[in-house]
Amino acid sequence: MVSRDDNTYVIYPLYFDRSISRLKGRKVSQKYAVEKPSLENIAKAAKSLGLNPILEKNAAHSSVPWKREGRLLIEKKGPKSKLLLQISNRL
């Protein structure tokens, strides 16, 4: 498993999940969120933006440790909020 460092953003599928509240971990607005986002679709969206995401399929977000939905590691290129919005527009 690749470790998180100072030059990497960690992105979880729940950041884009319409059914998750902001308090529970969703990072994009309801307008840009999708139903049941998959790690693979998020990775495809990131690749289409010219990013090189690294998939970690067995990782879990701390707010839902029983759900091992995976995560993406993406090199930092600007603010994370802008990156999440760009990915959500591709989903």
WOLINCOR-V527794 format. One record per backbone hydrogen bond with DSSP energy under -1.0 kcal/mol. CO is the residue of the C=O (numbers start at 1). NH is the residue of the N-H. Records with the same first field share a line. If there is no record, write none. Layout:
CO: NH + NH
This chain:
5: 8
7: 76
9: 74
11: 72
12: 15
13: 16
15: 27 + 28
16: 34
17: 20
21: 26
29: 32 + 33
34: 18
38: 42
39: 43
40: 44
41: 45
42: 46
43: 47
44: 48
46: 51
47: 50
54: 73
56: 59 + 71
59: 70
61: 64
64: 67
67: 69
71: 56
72: 11
73: 54
74: 9
79: 83
80: 84
81: 85
82: 86
83: 87
84: 88
85: 89
86: 90
87: 91
